[in-house]
Amino acid sequence: MKLRYNERIYPTPHQQRDLARFFGCARVVYNDGLRERRAAWKNGEPYISDVTLQKMVITGAKKTLGRE
């Protein structure tokens, strides 16, 4: 027998702000990585590995003003 549970959370306004900030940052990093992989594919370069992509995107974001 398989069971399924539905859970719902009700974050406080402070937690809502923190969650929105976190998911916004995650979306920006994902989009940056997707942009890098598409550019590599378009230029005929080899596939960028996950580790290399993480180093490029995260290190690049840390060095960009306003994304610290």
PQR file with spaces between the fields and no chain letter, atoms N, CA, C, O and H, PARSE charges and radii, in Angstrom:
ATOM       1  N    MET     1       0.838   -1.171    0.000 -0.4000 1.5000
ATOM       2  CA   MET     1       0.000    0.000    0.000 -0.0000 2.0000
ATOM       3  C    MET     1       0.893    1.248    0.000  0.5500 1.7000
ATOM       4  O    MET     1       1.815    1.362    0.808 -0.5500 1.4000
ATOM       5  N    LYS     2       0.612    2.158   -0.895 -0.4000 1.5000
ATOM       6  CA   LYS     2       1.368    3.403   -0.962 -0.0000 2.0000
ATOM       7  C    LYS     2       0.585    4.494   -0.254  0.5500 1.7000
ATOM       8  O    LYS     2      -0.626    4.626   -0.431 -0.5500 1.4000
ATOM       9  H    LYS     2      -0.137    2.065   -1.551  0.4000 1.0000
ATOM      10  N    LEU     3       1.290    5.264    0.544 -0.4000 1.5000
ATOM      11  CA   LEU     3       0.672    6.379    1.246 -0.0000 2.0000
ATOM      12  C    LEU     3       1.171    7.689    0.677  0.5500 1.7000
ATOM      13  O    LEU     3       2.312    7.792    0.227 -0.5500 1.4000
ATOM      14  H    LEU     3       2.274    5.157    0.688  0.4000 1.0000
ATOM      15  N    ARG     4       0.325    8.667    0.700 -0.4000 1.5000
ATOM      16  CA   ARG     4       0.720    9.983    0.229 -0.0000 2.0000
ATOM      17  C    ARG     4       0.226   11.012    1.240  0.5500 1.7000
ATOM      18  O    ARG     4      -0.910   10.962    1.711 -0.5500 1.4000
ATOM      19  H    ARG     4      -0.602    8.583    1.065  0.4000 1.0000
ATOM      20  N    TYR     5       1.106   11.928    1.549 -0.4000 1.5000
ATOM      21  CA   TYR     5       0.765   12.970    2.509 -0.0000 2.0000
ATOM      22  C    TYR     5       0.877   14.328    1.836  0.5500 1.7000
ATOM      23  O    TYR     5       1.769   14.559    1.020 -0.5500 1.4000
ATOM      24  H    TYR     5       2.029   11.969    1.166  0.4000 1.0000
ATOM      25  N    ASN     6      -0.011   15.199    2.177 -0.4000 1.5000
ATOM      26  CA   ASN     6       0.056   16.590    1.729 -0.0000 2.0000
ATOM      27  C    ASN     6       0.405   17.445    2.941  0.5500 1.7000
ATOM      28  O    ASN     6      -0.221   17.339    3.996 -0.5500 1.4000
ATOM      29  H    ASN     6      -0.736   15.012    2.840  0.4000 1.0000
ATOM      30  N    GLU     7       1.396   18.276    2.773 -0.4000 1.5000
ATOM      31  CA   GLU     7       1.800   19.167    3.848 -0.0000 2.0000
ATOM      32  C    GLU     7       1.694   20.597    3.356  0.5500 1.7000
ATOM      33  O    GLU     7       1.902   20.869    2.173 -0.5500 1.4000
ATOM      34  H    GLU     7       1.905   18.362    1.916  0.4000 1.0000
ATOM      35  N    ARG     8       1.379   21.492    4.241 -0.4000 1.5000
ATOM      36  CA   ARG     8       1.310   22.910    3.895 -0.0000 2.0000
ATOM      37  C    ARG     8       2.000   23.690    5.001  0.5500 1.7000
ATOM      38  O    ARG     8       1.822   23.406    6.185 -0.5500 1.4000
ATOM      39  H    ARG     8       1.211   21.271    5.201  0.4000 1.0000
ATOM      40  N    ILE     9       2.781   24.664    4.604 -0.4000 1.5000
ATOM      41  CA   ILE     9       3.442   25.500    5.593 -0.0000 2.0000
ATOM      42  C    ILE     9       2.852   26.902    5.534  0.5500 1.7000
ATOM      43  O    ILE     9       2.367   27.348    4.494 -0.5500 1.4000
ATOM      44  H    ILE     9       2.926   24.895    3.642  0.4000 1.0000
ATOM      45  N    TYR    10       2.902   27.570    6.647 -0.4000 1.5000
ATOM      46  CA   TYR    10       2.422   28.941    6.733 -0.0000 2.0000
ATOM      47  C    TYR    10       3.543   29.792    7.317  0.5500 1.7000
ATOM      48  O    TYR    10       3.582   30.025    8.525 -0.5500 1.4000
ATOM      49  H    TYR    10       3.295   27.208    7.492  0.4000 1.0000
ATOM      50  N    PRO    11       4.454   30.256    6.465 -0.5600 1.5000
ATOM      51  CA   PRO    11       5.582   31.040    6.977  0.2800 2.0000
ATOM      52  C    PRO    11       5.148   32.428    7.459  0.5500 1.7000
ATOM      53  O    PRO    11       4.172   33.005    6.979 -0.5500 1.4000
ATOM      54  N    THR    12       5.897   32.922    8.402 -0.4000 1.5000
ATOM      55  CA   THR    12       5.669   34.281    8.891 -0.0000 2.0000
ATOM      56  C    THR    12       6.120   35.269    7.809  0.5500 1.7000
ATOM      57  O    THR    12       6.817   34.869    6.876 -0.5500 1.4000
ATOM      58  H    THR    12       6.690   32.453    8.792  0.4000 1.0000
ATOM      59  N    PRO    13       5.748   36.526    7.908 -0.5600 1.5000
ATOM      60  CA   PRO    13       6.194   37.505    6.899  0.2800 2.0000
ATOM      61  C    PRO    13       7.718   37.560    6.758  0.5500 1.7000
ATOM      62  O    PRO    13       8.232   37.700    5.648 -0.5500 1.4000
ATOM      63  N    HIS    14       8.432   37.451    7.863 -0.4000 1.5000
ATOM      64  CA   HIS    14       9.898   37.446    7.817 -0.0000 2.0000
ATOM      65  C    HIS    14      10.396   36.218    7.044  0.5500 1.7000
ATOM      66  O    HIS    14      11.302   36.330    6.218 -0.5500 1.4000
ATOM      67  H    HIS    14       8.014   37.337    8.765  0.4000 1.0000
ATOM      68  N    GLN    15       9.809   35.060    7.311 -0.4000 1.5000
ATOM      69  CA   GLN    15      10.196   33.840    6.601 -0.0000 2.0000
ATOM      70  C    GLN    15       9.821   33.915    5.130  0.5500 1.7000
ATOM      71  O    GLN    15      10.556   33.407    4.282 -0.5500 1.4000
ATOM      72  H    GLN    15       9.073   34.969    7.982  0.4000 1.0000
ATOM      73  N    GLN    16       8.684   34.543    4.808 -0.4000 1.5000
ATOM      74  CA   GLN    16       8.283   34.708    3.410 -0.0000 2.0000
ATOM      75  C    GLN    16       9.309   35.536    2.649  0.5500 1.7000
ATOM      76  O    GLN    16       9.659   35.212    1.514 -0.5500 1.4000
ATOM      77  H    GLN    16       8.087   34.956    5.496  0.4000 1.0000
ATOM      78  N    ARG    17       9.788   36.606    3.277 -0.4000 1.5000
ATOM      79  CA   ARG    17      10.803   37.453    2.642 -0.0000 2.0000
ATOM      80  C    ARG    17      12.086   36.666    2.412  0.5500 1.7000
ATOM      81  O    ARG    17      12.685   36.752    1.340 -0.5500 1.4000
ATOM      82  H    ARG    17       9.504   36.870    4.199  0.4000 1.0000
ATOM      83  N    ASP    18      12.515   35.889    3.425 -0.4000 1.5000
ATOM      84  CA   ASP    18      13.734   35.101    3.288 -0.0000 2.0000
ATOM      85  C    ASP    18      13.593   34.018    2.212  0.5500 1.7000
ATOM      86  O    ASP    18      14.523   33.783    1.441 -0.5500 1.4000
ATOM      87  H    ASP    18      12.029   35.819    4.295  0.4000 1.0000
ATOM      88  N    LEU    19      12.435   33.365    2.163 -0.4000 1.5000
ATOM      89  CA   LEU    19      12.204   32.338    1.138 -0.0000 2.0000
ATOM      90  C    LEU    19      12.195   32.946   -0.255  0.5500 1.7000
ATOM      91  O    LEU    19      12.766   32.373   -1.184 -0.5500 1.4000
ATOM      92  H    LEU    19      11.680   33.556    2.789  0.4000 1.0000
ATOM      93  N    ALA    20      11.556   34.095   -0.413 -0.4000 1.5000
ATOM      94  CA   ALA    20      11.523   34.765   -1.719 -0.0000 2.0000
ATOM      95  C    ALA    20      12.928   35.147   -2.158  0.5500 1.7000
ATOM      96  O    ALA    20      13.278   35.007   -3.330 -0.5500 1.4000
ATOM      97  H    ALA    20      11.092   34.561    0.342  0.4000 1.0000
ATOM      98  N    ARG    21      13.732   35.630   -1.218 -0.4000 1.5000
ATOM      99  CA   ARG    21      15.114   36.000   -1.529 -0.0000 2.0000
ATOM     100  C    ARG    21      15.923   34.769   -1.945  0.5500 1.7000
ATOM     101  O    ARG    21      16.665   34.809   -2.926 -0.5500 1.4000
ATOM     102  H    ARG    21      13.448   35.744   -0.266  0.4000 1.0000
ATOM     103  N    PHE    22      15.774   33.678   -1.193 -0.4000 1.5000
ATOM     104  CA   PHE    22      16.500   32.457   -1.497 -0.0000 2.0000
ATOM     105  C    PHE    22      16.130   31.921   -2.878  0.5500 1.7000
ATOM     106  O    PHE    22      17.010   31.610   -3.681 -0.5500 1.4000
ATOM     107  H    PHE    22      15.171   33.645   -0.396  0.4000 1.0000
ATOM     108  N    PHE    23      14.832   31.815   -3.154 -0.4000 1.5000
ATOM     109  CA   PHE    23      14.415   31.270   -4.447 -0.0000 2.0000
ATOM     110  C    PHE    23      14.763   32.206   -5.596  0.5500 1.7000
ATOM     111  O    PHE    23      15.025   31.751   -6.709 -0.5500 1.4000
ATOM     112  H    PHE    23      14.117   32.068   -2.502  0.4000 1.0000
ATOM     113  N    GLY    24      14.767   33.502   -5.337 -0.4000 1.5000
ATOM     114  CA   GLY    24      15.194   34.456   -6.355 -0.0000 2.0000
ATOM     115  C    GLY    24      16.662   34.280   -6.705  0.5500 1.7000
ATOM     116  O    GLY    24      17.039   34.321   -7.876 -0.5500 1.4000
ATOM     117  H    GLY    24      14.554   33.872   -4.433  0.4000 1.0000
ATOM     118  N    CYS    25      17.494   34.082   -5.678 -0.4000 1.5000
ATOM     119  CA   CYS    25      18.927   33.856   -5.906 -0.0000 2.0000
ATOM     120  C    CYS    25      19.154   32.559   -6.665  0.5500 1.7000
ATOM     121  O    CYS    25      19.974   32.503   -7.581 -0.5500 1.4000
ATOM     122  H    CYS    25      17.188   34.048   -4.726  0.4000 1.0000
ATOM     123  N    ALA    26      18.422   31.512   -6.279 -0.4000 1.5000
ATOM     124  CA   ALA    26      18.565   30.218   -6.946 -0.0000 2.0000
ATOM     125  C    ALA    26      18.177   30.330   -8.423  0.5500 1.7000
ATOM     126  O    ALA    26      18.817   29.726   -9.283 -0.5500 1.4000
ATOM     127  H    ALA    26      17.755   31.557   -5.534  0.4000 1.0000
ATOM     128  N    ARG    27      17.133   31.098   -8.709 -0.4000 1.5000
ATOM     129  CA   ARG    27      16.694   31.273  -10.097 -0.0000 2.0000
ATOM     130  C    ARG    27      17.745   32.005  -10.920  0.5500 1.7000
ATOM     131  O    ARG    27      17.984   31.658  -12.077 -0.5500 1.4000
ATOM     132  H    ARG    27      16.612   31.588   -8.010  0.4000 1.0000
ATOM     133  N    VAL    28      18.375   33.019  -10.325 -0.4000 1.5000
ATOM     134  CA   VAL    28      19.409   33.783  -11.034 -0.0000 2.0000
ATOM     135  C    VAL    28      20.604   32.883  -11.356  0.5500 1.7000
ATOM     136  O    VAL    28      21.126   32.914  -12.470 -0.5500 1.4000
ATOM     137  H    VAL    28      18.181   33.301   -9.385  0.4000 1.0000
ATOM     138  N    VAL    29      21.033   32.084  -10.382 -0.4000 1.5000
ATOM     139  CA   VAL    29      22.176   31.193  -10.597 -0.0000 2.0000
ATOM     140  C    VAL    29      21.840   30.145  -11.658  0.5500 1.7000
ATOM     141  O    VAL    29      22.673   29.840  -12.511 -0.5500 1.4000
ATOM     142  H    VAL    29      20.609   32.059   -9.476  0.4000 1.0000
ATOM     143  N    TYR    30      20.622   29.590  -11.610 -0.4000 1.5000
ATOM     144  CA   TYR    30      20.198   28.608  -12.615 -0.0000 2.0000
ATOM     145  C    TYR    30      20.212   29.235  -14.012  0.5500 1.7000
ATOM     146  O    TYR    30      20.715   28.632  -14.960 -0.5500 1.4000
ATOM     147  H    TYR    30      19.945   29.837  -10.917  0.4000 1.0000
ATOM     148  N    ASN    31      19.671   30.422  -14.133 -0.4000 1.5000
ATOM     149  CA   ASN    31      19.634   31.092  -15.441 -0.0000 2.0000
ATOM     150  C    ASN    31      21.037   31.405  -15.951  0.5500 1.7000
ATOM     151  O    ASN    31      21.297   31.295  -17.149 -0.5500 1.4000
ATOM     152  H    ASN    31      19.262   30.912  -13.363  0.4000 1.0000
ATOM     153  N    ASP    32      21.942   31.792  -15.054 -0.4000 1.5000
ATOM     154  CA   ASP    32      23.333   32.040  -15.455 -0.0000 2.0000
ATOM     155  C    ASP    32      23.979   30.763  -15.992  0.5500 1.7000
ATOM     156  O    ASP    32      24.668   30.790  -17.011 -0.5500 1.4000
ATOM     157  H    ASP    32      21.731   31.882  -14.080  0.4000 1.0000
ATOM     158  N    GLY    33      23.755   29.661  -15.308 -0.4000 1.5000
ATOM     159  CA   GLY    33      24.315   28.385  -15.747 -0.0000 2.0000
ATOM     160  C    GLY    33      23.740   27.940  -17.083  0.5500 1.7000
ATOM     161  O    GLY    33      24.463   27.449  -17.949 -0.5500 1.4000
ATOM     162  H    GLY    33      23.195   29.639  -14.480  0.4000 1.0000
ATOM     163  N    LEU    34      22.442   28.114  -17.240 -0.4000 1.5000
ATOM     164  CA   LEU    34      21.794   27.760  -18.502 -0.0000 2.0000
ATOM     165  C    LEU    34      22.340   28.602  -19.645  0.5500 1.7000
ATOM     166  O    LEU    34      22.557   28.096  -20.746 -0.5500 1.4000
ATOM     167  H    LEU    34      21.854   28.513  -16.536  0.4000 1.0000
ATOM     168  N    ARG    35      22.562   29.894  -19.384 -0.4000 1.5000
ATOM     169  CA   ARG    35      23.118   30.783  -20.401 -0.0000 2.0000
ATOM     170  C    ARG    35      24.518   30.331  -20.819  0.5500 1.7000
ATOM     171  O    ARG    35      24.845   30.337  -22.006 -0.5500 1.4000
ATOM     172  H    ARG    35      22.386   30.305  -18.490  0.4000 1.0000
ATOM     173  N    GLU    36      25.339   29.940  -19.851 -0.4000 1.5000
ATOM     174  CA   GLU    36      26.701   29.479  -20.145 -0.0000 2.0000
ATOM     175  C    GLU    36      26.685   28.206  -20.987  0.5500 1.7000
ATOM     176  O    GLU    36      27.436   28.088  -21.955 -0.5500 1.4000
ATOM     177  H    GLU    36      25.073   29.935  -18.887  0.4000 1.0000
ATOM     178  N    ARG    37      25.833   27.262  -20.617 -0.4000 1.5000
ATOM     179  CA   ARG    37      25.762   26.001  -21.374 -0.0000 2.0000
ATOM     180  C    ARG    37      25.245   26.229  -22.789  0.5500 1.7000
ATOM     181  O    ARG    37      25.749   25.620  -23.733 -0.5500 1.4000
ATOM     182  H    ARG    37      25.224   27.358  -19.831  0.4000 1.0000
ATOM     183  N    ARG    38      24.260   27.086  -22.949 -0.4000 1.5000
ATOM     184  CA   ARG    38      23.734   27.371  -24.294 -0.0000 2.0000
ATOM     185  C    ARG    38      24.780   28.064  -25.160  0.5500 1.7000
ATOM     186  O    ARG    38      24.895   27.781  -26.352 -0.5500 1.4000
ATOM     187  H    ARG    38      23.851   27.580  -22.182  0.4000 1.0000
ATOM     188  N    ALA    39      25.543   28.974  -24.553 -0.4000 1.5000
ATOM     189  CA   ALA    39      26.583   29.671  -25.303 -0.0000 2.0000
ATOM     190  C    ALA    39      27.667   28.690  -25.744  0.5500 1.7000
ATOM     191  O    ALA    39      28.161   28.779  -26.868 -0.5500 1.4000
ATOM     192  H    ALA    39      25.449   29.204  -23.584  0.4000 1.0000
ATOM     193  N    ALA    40      28.037   27.763  -24.874 -0.4000 1.5000
ATOM     194  CA   ALA    40      29.045   26.763  -25.225 -0.0000 2.0000
ATOM     195  C    ALA    40      28.536   25.883  -26.358  0.5500 1.7000
ATOM     196  O    ALA    40      29.278   25.578  -27.293 -0.5500 1.4000
ATOM     197  H    ALA    40      27.635   27.692  -23.961  0.4000 1.0000
ATOM     198  N    TRP    41      27.277   25.474  -26.277 -0.4000 1.5000
ATOM     199  CA   TRP    41      26.706   24.618  -27.320 -0.0000 2.0000
ATOM     200  C    TRP    41      26.658   25.357  -28.655  0.5500 1.7000
ATOM     201  O    TRP    41      26.971   24.789  -29.701 -0.5500 1.4000
ATOM     202  H    TRP    41      26.675   25.721  -25.518  0.4000 1.0000
ATOM     203  N    LYS    42      26.260   26.636  -28.605 -0.4000 1.5000
ATOM     204  CA   LYS    42      26.165   27.438  -29.820 -0.0000 2.0000
ATOM     205  C    LYS    42      27.526   27.615  -30.486  0.5500 1.7000
ATOM     206  O    LYS    42      27.620   27.638  -31.713 -0.5500 1.4000
ATOM     207  H    LYS    42      26.005   27.097  -27.755  0.4000 1.0000
ATOM     208  N    ASN    43      28.583   27.742  -29.675 -0.4000 1.5000
ATOM     209  CA   ASN    43      29.930   27.942  -30.202 -0.0000 2.0000
ATOM     210  C    ASN    43      30.635   26.630  -30.539  0.5500 1.7000
ATOM     211  O    ASN    43      31.801   26.639  -30.932 -0.5500 1.4000
ATOM     212  H    ASN    43      28.506   27.723  -28.679  0.4000 1.0000
ATOM     213  N    GLY    44      29.942   25.509  -30.391 -0.4000 1.5000
ATOM     214  CA   GLY    44      30.529   24.211  -30.725 -0.0000 2.0000
ATOM     215  C    GLY    44      31.534   23.714  -29.699  0.5500 1.7000
ATOM     216  O    GLY    44      32.329   22.820  -29.990 -0.5500 1.4000
ATOM     217  H    GLY    44      28.994   25.502  -30.072  0.4000 1.0000
ATOM     218  N    GLU    45      31.506   24.279  -28.514 -0.4000 1.5000
ATOM     219  CA   GLU    45      32.416   23.857  -27.453 -0.0000 2.0000
ATOM     220  C    GLU    45      31.876   22.595  -26.786  0.5500 1.7000
ATOM     221  O    GLU    45      30.688   22.293  -26.904 -0.5500 1.4000
ATOM     222  H    GLU    45      30.861   25.005  -28.277  0.4000 1.0000
ATOM     223  N    PRO    46      32.738   21.856  -26.086 -0.5600 1.5000
ATOM     224  CA   PRO    46      32.251   20.651  -25.404  0.2800 2.0000
ATOM     225  C    PRO    46      31.306   21.000  -24.257  0.5500 1.7000
ATOM     226  O    PRO    46      31.287   22.127  -23.761 -0.5500 1.4000
ATOM     227  N    TYR    47      30.528   20.008  -23.854 -0.4000 1.5000
ATOM     228  CA   TYR    47      29.573   20.165  -22.760 -0.0000 2.0000
ATOM     229  C    TYR    47      30.297   20.584  -21.488  0.5500 1.7000
ATOM     230  O    TYR    47      31.342   20.027  -21.152 -0.5500 1.4000
ATOM     231  H    TYR    47      30.543   19.092  -24.257  0.4000 1.0000
ATOM     232  N    ILE    48      29.749   21.554  -20.786 -0.4000 1.5000
ATOM     233  CA   ILE    48      30.349   22.039  -19.546 -0.0000 2.0000
ATOM     234  C    ILE    48      29.867   21.153  -18.405  0.5500 1.7000
ATOM     235  O    ILE    48      28.663   21.015  -18.192 -0.5500 1.4000
ATOM     236  H    ILE    48      28.900   22.007  -21.059  0.4000 1.0000
ATOM     237  N    SER    49      30.794   20.555  -17.677 -0.4000 1.5000
ATOM     238  CA   SER    49      30.420   19.675  -16.574 -0.0000 2.0000
ATOM     239  C    SER    49      29.790   20.473  -15.441  0.5500 1.7000
ATOM     240  O    SER    49      29.951   21.691  -15.360 -0.5500 1.4000
ATOM     241  H    SER    49      31.772   20.667  -17.851  0.4000 1.0000
ATOM     242  N    ASP    50      29.079   19.778  -14.573 -0.4000 1.5000
ATOM     243  CA   ASP    50      28.403   20.443  -13.454 -0.0000 2.0000
ATOM     244  C    ASP    50      29.395   21.158  -12.543  0.5500 1.7000
ATOM     245  O    ASP    50      29.151   22.289  -12.124 -0.5500 1.4000
ATOM     246  H    ASP    50      28.948   18.789  -14.638  0.4000 1.0000
ATOM     247  N    VAL    51      30.505   20.508  -12.240 -0.4000 1.5000
ATOM     248  CA   VAL    51      31.499   21.093  -11.338 -0.0000 2.0000
ATOM     249  C    VAL    51      32.088   22.365  -11.941  0.5500 1.7000
ATOM     250  O    VAL    51      32.201   23.386  -11.263 -0.5500 1.4000
ATOM     251  H    VAL    51      30.704   19.589  -12.581  0.4000 1.0000
ATOM     252  N    THR    52      32.455   22.298  -13.200 -0.4000 1.5000
ATOM     253  CA   THR    52      33.018   23.459  -13.878 -0.0000 2.0000
ATOM     254  C    THR    52      31.997   24.593  -13.946  0.5500 1.7000
ATOM     255  O    THR    52      32.330   25.758  -13.727 -0.5500 1.4000
ATOM     256  H    THR    52      32.363   21.469  -13.750  0.4000 1.0000
ATOM     257  N    LEU    53      30.772   24.241  -14.247 -0.4000 1.5000
ATOM     258  CA   LEU    53      29.713   25.242  -14.334 -0.0000 2.0000
ATOM     259  C    LEU    53      29.483   25.916  -12.985  0.5500 1.7000
ATOM     260  O    LEU    53      29.312   27.134  -12.923 -0.5500 1.4000
ATOM     261  H    LEU    53      30.501   23.295  -14.424  0.4000 1.0000
ATOM     262  N    GLN    54      29.477   25.145  -11.919 -0.4000 1.5000
ATOM     263  CA   GLN    54      29.294   25.706  -10.576 -0.0000 2.0000
ATOM     264  C    GLN    54      30.415   26.684  -10.251  0.5500 1.7000
ATOM     265  O    GLN    54      30.170   27.760   -9.705 -0.5500 1.4000
ATOM     266  H    GLN    54      29.616   24.156  -11.969  0.4000 1.0000
ATOM     267  N    LYS    55      31.635   26.308  -10.586 -0.4000 1.5000
ATOM     268  CA   LYS    55      32.764   27.199  -10.319 -0.0000 2.0000
ATOM     269  C    LYS    55      32.634   28.490  -11.112  0.5500 1.7000
ATOM     270  O    LYS    55      32.884   29.572  -10.583 -0.5500 1.4000
ATOM     271  H    LYS    55      31.834   25.434  -11.029  0.4000 1.0000
ATOM     272  N    MET    56      32.244   28.383  -12.375 -0.4000 1.5000
ATOM     273  CA   MET    56      32.114   29.565  -13.225 -0.0000 2.0000
ATOM     274  C    MET    56      31.016   30.495  -12.718  0.5500 1.7000
ATOM     275  O    MET    56      31.234   31.696  -12.559 -0.5500 1.4000
ATOM     276  H    MET    56      32.041   27.503  -12.805  0.4000 1.0000
ATOM     277  N    VAL    57      29.853   29.940  -12.469 -0.4000 1.5000
ATOM     278  CA   VAL    57      28.681   30.750  -12.146 -0.0000 2.0000
ATOM     279  C    VAL    57      28.764   31.320  -10.737  0.5500 1.7000
ATOM     280  O    VAL    57      28.531   32.512  -10.536 -0.5500 1.4000
ATOM     281  H    VAL    57      29.676   28.964  -12.598  0.4000 1.0000
ATOM     282  N    ILE    58      29.090   30.488   -9.769 -0.4000 1.5000
ATOM     283  CA   ILE    58      29.116   30.951   -8.380 -0.0000 2.0000
ATOM     284  C    ILE    58      30.268   31.922   -8.153  0.5500 1.7000
ATOM     285  O    ILE    58      30.084   32.959   -7.517 -0.5500 1.4000
ATOM     286  H    ILE    58      29.279   29.520   -9.933  0.4000 1.0000
ATOM     287  N    THR    59      31.456   31.598   -8.667 -0.4000 1.5000
ATOM     288  CA   THR    59      32.593   32.498   -8.510 -0.0000 2.0000
ATOM     289  C    THR    59      32.335   33.803   -9.246  0.5500 1.7000
ATOM     290  O    THR    59      32.667   34.878   -8.747 -0.5500 1.4000
ATOM     291  H    THR    59      31.605   30.755   -9.184  0.4000 1.0000
ATOM     292  N    GLY    60      31.749   33.715  -10.418 -0.4000 1.5000
ATOM     293  CA   GLY    60      31.428   34.921  -11.173 -0.0000 2.0000
ATOM     294  C    GLY    60      30.418   35.792  -10.451  0.5500 1.7000
ATOM     295  O    GLY    60      30.531   37.018  -10.467 -0.5500 1.4000
ATOM     296  H    GLY    60      31.479   32.842  -10.824  0.4000 1.0000
ATOM     297  N    ALA    61      29.430   35.172   -9.816 -0.4000 1.5000
ATOM     298  CA   ALA    61      28.422   35.941   -9.078 -0.0000 2.0000
ATOM     299  C    ALA    61      29.040   36.633   -7.870  0.5500 1.7000
ATOM     300  O    ALA    61      28.659   37.754   -7.533 -0.5500 1.4000
ATOM     301  H    ALA    61      29.338   34.176   -9.803  0.4000 1.0000
ATOM     302  N    LYS    62      29.980   35.977   -7.225 -0.4000 1.5000
ATOM     303  CA   LYS    62      30.618   36.568   -6.046 -0.0000 2.0000
ATOM     304  C    LYS    62      31.471   37.775   -6.420  0.5500 1.7000
ATOM     305  O    LYS    62      31.646   38.687   -5.613 -0.5500 1.4000
ATOM     306  H    LYS    62      30.290   35.066   -7.499  0.4000 1.0000
ATOM     307  N    LYS    63      31.999   37.782   -7.637 -0.4000 1.5000
ATOM     308  CA   LYS    63      32.849   38.880   -8.080 -0.0000 2.0000
ATOM     309  C    LYS    63      32.071   40.022   -8.702  0.5500 1.7000
ATOM     310  O    LYS    63      32.634   41.087   -8.957 -0.5500 1.4000
ATOM     311  H    LYS    63      31.857   37.041   -8.293  0.4000 1.0000
ATOM     312  N    THR    64      30.760   39.813   -8.956 -0.4000 1.5000
ATOM     313  CA   THR    64      29.933   40.831   -9.575 -0.0000 2.0000
ATOM     314  C    THR    64      29.366   41.758   -8.507  0.5500 1.7000
ATOM     315  O    THR    64      28.811   41.301   -7.508 -0.5500 1.4000
ATOM     316  H    THR    64      30.303   38.948   -8.749  0.4000 1.0000
ATOM     317  N    LEU    65      29.505   43.022   -8.719 -0.4000 1.5000
ATOM     318  CA   LEU    65      28.995   44.012   -7.768 -0.0000 2.0000
ATOM     319  C    LEU    65      27.476   43.902   -7.686  0.5500 1.7000
ATOM     320  O    LEU    65      26.802   43.859   -8.715 -0.5500 1.4000
ATOM     321  H    LEU    65      29.956   43.392   -9.531  0.4000 1.0000
ATOM     322  N    GLY    66      26.944   43.856   -6.495 -0.4000 1.5000
ATOM     323  CA   GLY    66      25.517   43.748   -6.304 -0.0000 2.0000
ATOM     324  C    GLY    66      25.016   42.329   -6.134  0.5500 1.7000
ATOM     325  O    GLY    66      23.837   42.122   -5.848 -0.5500 1.4000
ATOM     326  H    GLY    66      27.492   43.891   -5.659  0.4000 1.0000
ATOM     327  N    ARG    67      25.886   41.350   -6.304 -0.4000 1.5000
ATOM     328  CA   ARG    67      25.489   39.948   -6.148 -0.0000 2.0000
ATOM     329  C    ARG    67      26.252   39.265   -5.026  0.5500 1.7000
ATOM     330  O    ARG    67      26.290   38.036   -4.979 -0.5500 1.4000
ATOM     331  H    ARG    67      26.844   41.518   -6.537  0.4000 1.0000
ATOM     332  N    GLU    68      26.848   40.008   -4.137 -0.4000 1.5000
ATOM     333  CA   GLU    68      27.655   39.410   -3.075 -0.0000 2.0000
ATOM     334  C    GLU    68      26.811   38.514   -2.215  0.5500 1.7000
ATOM     335  O    GLU    68      27.315   37.918   -1.263 -0.5500 1.4000
ATOM     336  H    GLU    68      26.817   41.007   -4.175  0.4000 1.0000
